[in-house]
């Protein structure tokens, strides 16, 4: 609900619902948003590109259900688009992650800047998971931020990790990528030290430690599942 509250200033609002169990349609109607129920089916880029096609206007802003557009960002977007510059195709927006009462400023989740505002015709989304909007030219940064409130419990975080690693391992399998015992063991360890030590996740305290550990577990599961996919293929062959 807070997400749609932060988007009431937009000319059009489209809610794409991945067959969730919550009463999303009622909330969408309450905020005069167009509601479309469509299963992600293992490919988040296809879902976003579908939404891109359905948008009526030239400029499109993508916001997830656990994100909020800050008042400062709302004002900056309106001011920027009113200039009607034809030499710009998209804008990168900082995303500030808030976990368990603390804003994360370091590690893998700190200092993120993502293309979320762009011309409808300027590019497409790619990647089955951790997808990115591919706009190659004339992309500039905005100064204000999207506020992100993901995984407010460990249980929900682990559930998402299970879901995302299924998709990512299958994507790598389709690309004929392989792994081995050394990568399965060493890559997650390296990931932890990269996030917690070298990217200064230690400065985010216990939330930084938990995030670093869980993202390392994410890396482990992707490679372990990829290994099992190849093992199952060999058995079938």
N, C-alpha and C positions, 0 to 999 in steps of 0.2 A: 504493500500500500504506500509506504514512504517513497518508493521508487516513482510511482505514478504521480504522487503529490509533487515531486520535484520536477515533473515534466509537464505540468499544466499549462505552461507558457508556450508550448510547441503548437504549431498549426495542425499537426496530425500526430496521433499516437497509435502504434500498432503493437499489440501484445501477441507474441508467438508462444504458445503453451505446448510444452513437450509432454502432453498427456499426464500432467501432474495430478496428484490426488487432492490438492487444495482447490477451493472454489475461486479459481483465478478469473473465470468469466464474469462472476458477479462484481469483482473489484474493477475489472476492465470497463464494464458497463457504467459503474459508479463514476468513473473518471472520463467517460465519453471516449473510450479508446476502442479501436477496431480489434476484435478478438478473433484469432485464428488458432485452431488446435491442429498441431502438426508434429509428428514424432521425429526426434532428432535422428534416430536410426543409425547411430554410430558415426555421424559426420556433422560436426558443428558448423563447418563452412557452408555446407549445402543449406543448412537452416538459415544462416545469416544472409546468404545470397538470395534465398527465397524471399526473405523480408525486404531485401534491397529492391527486388523486382516489384513488390507490392506497394512500395512507397510512392506517393503521388508527386512529391516535390523534388526539386533539384538537389537540395542539401539534406543529408541524412545523418542523424546522430544515433549511435548504437549504445544502449545502456542495458546492463544485465540486471536481473531481479534482486541481486544483493548489493546494488550500487545506488548512489544518490548523487544527483547533480547539485553541487553547492550553489548557493545564491550568487557568489562571485563568478562562477563559471557560467551560469545562466546569463548574467548581465554581459559578460565578456563575449559570449557567442552571439547574442543579439546585436551588440555594438559592432562586432566584427563582420557579420553577414550583411548588416545594413550598408556597409561600404560597397558591397557588390563588386568586389575585385574579380576580374576575369582571369588573372594570372595565377590564381591559387586553386589547387585541386583538393586539398585536404589539410587537416590540422591534427597534430599530436597533442594529446591531453595527458597530463600527469594523473596517475591513479594512486591514491593514498590508502594503504591497507590498514584496517583497524581490527586487531585480534585481541579478544579477552581484555578489553578496556585500555589497550595501548596501540598507538600508531607505530607501525613498523617503518623504520627509516633506513634499515640496512638489510644485508642478505639478499637473497634472490628476489624477494618481494619489495625491497626498498628501491626508491628512485625509478619507478616504472613510468614510461611514457609511451602511450599507444595511440595509433591512428583510430579515432572513434568518430570523427566528424569529417565528412567528405562529400564531394559531388557524387550523385548516384551513378553517373557514367564513367567515373574516373578509374575504377578498379574493382576487383572482386576479392572475396575472402578465400583463403587457401589453408589447408591443413585440417585433418580430421578432428584433432583436439589441440588445444593451445593455438587456436587459429589466429591468423593475422589478416588484416585488410591490406591488400597489396596495391598501394597507390605509389607509383615509382617517382613521379615528378611533381615539383612545386608543392611540397608539404612543409608546413611551418608550425612551430609550437605555439600553444596558448599558455597563458600564465597561471590560470586557475585550475582547480582539480576536481576530479571525480572522487567521491568518498566511497570506499569499498569495505563492506562488512561481511566477509566470507566465513564459513565454517565456524560458527560460534560455539560449537561443542566438538570434542575430540571424536565422538561417534560419527557426527556428520562429515567431518574431515576424512575419516577412514573410509566412509561410504563413497565419497567422491573419488578418493584415491583408487579404490577398487574399480569404479566405473571408468575413470580416465585411463588407467593402465591397461584395461581390456582393449580400449579403442586404440591406444598408442602402440601396443604390442602387435595388434592385428595390422595396423598401418605399416609398421616396419616389416612385418612378414610379407605383406603384399609387395613391398619394395625389394624383397629378397635379401633383406639385411639379416645377418647372423650374429650370434654372440658366443661367448665361451666362458669357462669357469673363472678365468682371471678377471674378465670384464664384469661378470656378475658380482664378484667379491670386491674388486678394487674401485669400480666406478662409484658405487654409493658412498664408500669411505671418502674418496676424493671430493664428492659432491658435498658431504658434510663439512669438511675442512674449508672448502671454497666458500660456502655460505656463512658458516659460523665464525671462521677466523679471518680469511682473506677479504670477504665482503663485509666484515665487521658485524655480523649478526649477533655476536656476543654483547654488543652495546644495547640490543633490544631486550636484554634480560632473559627471564624464563620463557616468555613468548618466542623470543628469537631462537632459543635452544630447541623448543618444541617444533617450531617450523623447520629448522635445519634438519632435525631428526626425521620428521615425517616426509620431507622432500627427498631425503636420502632413501627412505623406505620406498617412496614412489619410484625412484630410479632402479632400485633392486627389483621391484615387482615387474616393471616393464621388461627387464632383461630376463628374469626368470620365466615370465609368461612367454616371451619370444622363444626362449629355449624349448619350452614345452610344446609350442606350436610346431617347431621343426621336428621334434621327437615324434609327435603324433603323425606328421606327414610321412616320416620314414616308415612308421608302422603300417600305414595305409598303402604305401608304395611296395 
